[in-house]
């Protein structure tokens, strides 16, 4: 399965993320976080739902962990960092193109 959003391509089967064809090195957790968000196709992924998908549970510490992971993903994506929108007090969603 391949997801494309602007300059960003996520290849689930190959665990590969590229921006303008250039591979981006993400950790396993960073990749899975980006994938869960990207698979939602314009829908918001709540903090709790994302934490459940990644760790099997959620809680107050999950938001902080998610914020750190998403921040690192955005930093690594460079020019495609706007691919993830934050929905304040709710969660994240793929950014509209």
C-alpha positions in Angstrom: 0.0 0.0 0.0 1.4 3.4 -1.0 0.0 6.7 0.3 0.8 9.9 -1.6 0.2 13.5 -0.3 1.9 16.2 -2.2 5.7 15.7 -2.0 5.3 12.9 0.5 5.1 9.2 -0.3 4.6 6.5 2.3 5.2 2.9 1.3 3.7 0.7 4.0 5.0 -2.6 2.7 8.6 -1.3 2.3 8.6 0.9 5.5 9.8 3.7 3.2 9.0 7.4 3.4 10.2 9.7 0.7 9.9 13.5 0.1 10.4 14.4 -3.6 11.8 10.9 -4.1 14.4 11.4 -1.4 14.3 8.7 1.4 13.6 9.9 4.9 15.0 7.9 7.8 12.3 7.4 10.4 12.3 5.2 13.5 9.8 2.4 13.7 7.6 4.4 16.0 7.9 7.6 13.9 6.9 5.6 10.8 3.9 4.0 12.4 2.7 7.3 13.8 2.9 8.9 10.4 1.2 5.9 8.8 -1.7 5.9 11.3 -2.3 9.6 10.7 -1.9 9.4 6.9 -4.3 6.4 6.6 -7.2 8.5 7.9 -7.7 10.5 4.7 -8.8 13.9 6.0 -10.3 12.5 9.3 -8.9 13.5 12.7 -7.1 10.8 14.7 -7.7 11.6 18.4 -4.8 11.5 20.8 -6.3 8.5 22.5 -7.0 6.6 19.3 -3.5 7.2 18.1 -2.0 6.1 21.4 -4.2 3.0 21.4 -3.0 2.2 17.9 0.7 2.6 18.8 0.9 1.3 22.4 -2.4 -0.4 23.1 -3.3 2.1 25.8 -3.7 5.8 26.3 -3.2 8.2 29.2 -2.0 11.6 30.2 1.6 10.8 29.3 0.6 9.6 25.8 -0.1 13.2 24.6 3.4 14.3 25.6 4.9 11.2 23.9 2.9 11.8 20.8 3.8 15.5 20.6 7.5 14.6 20.8 7.1 11.9 18.1 5.1 14.1 15.7 7.6 17.0 16.3 10.5 14.6 15.3 8.6 13.4 12.2 7.9 17.0 11.1 11.5 17.9 11.5 12.7 14.9 9.5 10.1 15.6 6.7 11.6 19.0 6.0 9.6 20.7 3.2 6.8 18.2 3.7 6.5 18.9 7.4 3.1 20.5 6.8 1.7 17.1 5.9 0.4 16.7 9.5 -2.1 19.2 10.9 -2.6 19.5 14.7 -6.2 19.8 15.8 -5.8 21.6 19.1 -7.0 19.5 22.1 -8.2 16.7 19.8 -5.4 15.1 17.8 -3.9 15.1 14.4 -5.0 14.8 10.8 -3.4 14.6 7.3 -3.2 18.1 6.0 -5.2 19.0 2.9 -3.2 19.3 -0.2 
